[in-house]
Amino acid sequence: MKIAFYKYQGTGNDFVMIDDRDGLFPVSKELIASICHRRFGVGSDGLILLQNAEGYDFRMVYFNADGGEGSMCGNGGRCVVRFAHDLGLFSDKTSFIAVDGLHEATVSGDTISLKMSPVQGVERYEAYDFMNTGSPHYVTYVEHIEETDVVCIGSEIRYGSVYGPQGGTNVNFVEIIEDNHLSVRTYERGVEDETFSCGTGVTACALSAHLKKGWEGPVRVETIGGTLQVSYKETSPGVFDDIFLIGPAVRVFEGNLNVSD
């Protein structure tokens, strides 16, 4: 069985895209993990199926690099919007459904602006903030981000006694550069490593910085893979809506997979 695939990346967060509108992709954890493997497969942080969905332009189904179906992925969302645009499913505005509900997005040149789910219930502690921006995120502040051992510290928190029993969490390390300007590094569960960028993580960090500093935004966020922006409205204390993750998403290459059926 031959399956066409497309590789996309958004600020270094890379994904294998499959046009699964015919519903024929043979979903299995082992197959998806093998495709995402960086030594023996195509290599990516995750795999996304684009499927039909009544009442929407498409459905996004996201799988982590370990092959398990994941929670919402912000950069993956921006990349699947670019993919859908490349397929001709819409012109400049789209609405699609993902695991966390409805999303809207616009395409303007190289830039994808993705509306994220509303956020509430932010948990604030002395050492960190915790919130769900479509995926769970732990946000902590550091002074020298380039010296931070993201994988070691991140994995300890992800598998630790607090969040491990809850299915784990993504872990973000933030350095404040100046007003409305952050540097962020993220350990992602499911990838079990630092990624070049994490859209839901960048979103969480921007909202955390607003609560910490009172910034109105948009907040500019530097990641290893490039620059993103997050705009938002705090509709009531600790409750956010009209959250947009903004940045580039591009096609890298395409090819065919031979899959045993």
N, C-alpha and C positions, 0 to 999 in steps of 0.2 A: 504494500500500500504506500503510494507516494503522496506526501503532504507538503504543500508549499508553505514556507515560513518567511517571516520578515523580521529583521532585527532593527529595533529603535532604541534611542537613548535620549534621556532628558537630564542634563547636567551630570552626565556620567553614570546615572542609574539606568541600567540597560535591561531590555526585555525582548523575549521572543514573542512575536505576534502571529496568531493563527486566525485566518478568516474561517470561522466555524458556523457560518450561517446555514450550512446544510446539516449541521449537527452530527457530523460523521467522525469527529476527532475522538480516538479511543482513549478516553481519560483514564489514567492510572498514575498513582504516585511514583511508581518506579520509572515509567516512561518519561514523565515530566522532569523528574530529577536527573535522568540521564541526558535529556536535551539541554538542561540548564548547566550541566557540569562543564567547568572551564577547561578540563583536560581531555575529556572523552566525548563531549557534546558540542553544541553550538556555543554555549557559554553565555550565562546571563544571571541577573539578580532575580528573575522570575519569568513566568510564562503567562500570557494573557490570551484568552479566547474571546473573539468578537462574535457575538451571536445575535440572532433576531430576538426582538422583544416587542410585543404588541403595545402600541401607544408611545413608543420611544424610537429613536433612530437606531439604537442597538443596545445590547447588554454586554457589560464587561465582567468577565469571570477571571479572577486573578489567582494564580498559584505561586507560592514561594519557591525558591530555588531547591528546597528539600522535597518538593513535589506535593506538599500539602496545600489545600485551598486556604487562601489567606484572607485577612481583613482588608480594608480599603488601602490602596496604594496611590498616593498623590501624584508622583512622577509617572507611575504607570497609567494613571488616569489621563494625564496630559499626553502621554505617548499614544494611547489608544484613540484619543481624539484626533491626533495627527494621522494615525493609520486610517481611521474612518473617513477623514477628509481626503486622504490620498485615494481611497476606494471610491470616492464620489458620493458618499452617503449624505452629505450636506454641503452647503456653500460656506457660510461664515459663522453660523450659530447652530448649536446642537443640544439635544437633551438625551441623556442615556441613563440606564439603571445599573447600579452596582450593588454589592453586598450590603452597603449601608444606606441604600435608597437612591433617590433621584439626584442627578448632577446635571448642571448646565455648563456650557463652555463656549468660548469664541476663539476664532483663529484670525490673527492679523499678522501677515507675513510669517516670520519665523516664530512668533510668540503665541503660546497657548495660555489662555486665561481660564482656569478651572474653578468653578464654584464648589467649595467644600461643604460638608454637612455642618449644621449649627453645632456649637460646642457649649456645654454647661457642666456643672458639677466638677469644676477644677479643684483638685485637692492641693492645698498649699502647706508645705512643711518648712522647717528651718533650713534644711539642706537641699531641698528640691521641690519642684512642682510635678504633679501627675495629672494627666488628662487624657481623654479619648478624642482624637481628631479624625475618627474613622478607623484608627488603630490606637492601641494604648501607648502612651509616651511618658517617660520619666525625663525630666529636664533639670539639669544641674549646671551651675556656673563655675567656670575656671578662669584663672588669670593667664595661663600660658597654654593655649589650646594645642599648639604644635607639639608640646612635650607630654601631652596626656596619653596614657596607655588605654586607648579606647576599647580594644578587644578584651584585655584582662579585666578592667574595671566593669565594662559593659556586660560581659558574660557573667560576672559575679552577681550583678544586680538582676540580670535577666533570669538567672536560675536560682536566685537567693530565696530565703525563707519567706519574704513578703510577697513577691510577685511570681516566683516559680510555681507555687501551687495554683495560681490563678491562670496559668497558661503562659506566663512570661510577659515581658514588656520590651519595647524598644527603649534604648537609652541614648539620650542626647547630651552632649557637652557643649556649652555655650560660652563664648567670650564676647563681651561688649566692646565694639570698636569705637563707636561714637553714637550720638543720638540716631535712632532709627537705623542702626547698622550693626549687624551681628556676624560672627563667624561660628559655624556649627559643624560638629562632627558627630556621626551617629553609628551606634551598633544596632544592627537590625536582627530581630528574631526571625527565624525562617531561613535567612541567609547565614546566620550565626557568624557574622564577621562585620567589620566596618564596610559601609558602602560609600561610594563617591558622593552620594546625595540621597536624601529621603524626604519626599514631599510632605507627608503627614507629620514628620518630625520637624521640618522647617516651620510648618504651620504652628505646631505646638510651641516651638521656641519663640516665635513672634508674639503669640498670645501671652506667653509667660512674661516676656519682656515688657509687654504693655502693662500687665498687672504689677510688675516690679518698678517700672519707670514712668508709667503714664503716657507713653508714646501714642500718638494718634495714627501713625503710619502714613503711607505704606512703609513696612519695614524691609530693608534690603538685607539679604542673607547670603553670605559667602559660604560655599561648600567646596569640597575638594574638586568637584566636577564643574563648578561654575556658579553663577549668581542667579538667585531667585528673588522674587518679591512677594510679600503677603500683605493684602489689604483686608480690613475687617471693620465691623461696628460692634461696640459693646452696648447691647440693647438694655441691659440692666446689670448690676454688679456680678461679674463673673460669668455672664451669659453673652455669647457672641453669635452673630449672624452676618450674612453678606461677606463671608470669608472667601477670598480669592487667592489661589496659588498661581503665580504668573512667571513664565519663563519659556525657554526654547525646548523644542522636541523635534528630533530629526531622524530620518531613516538612515541606517548605516549600510545594510546590504540585505539581499534576499537569496533564497535557495530552496532546495527540496530535501525532505527527509524521507528515507525509506523505513517504514514502520511495519513490523509484523502484525498482521490482523488475525 
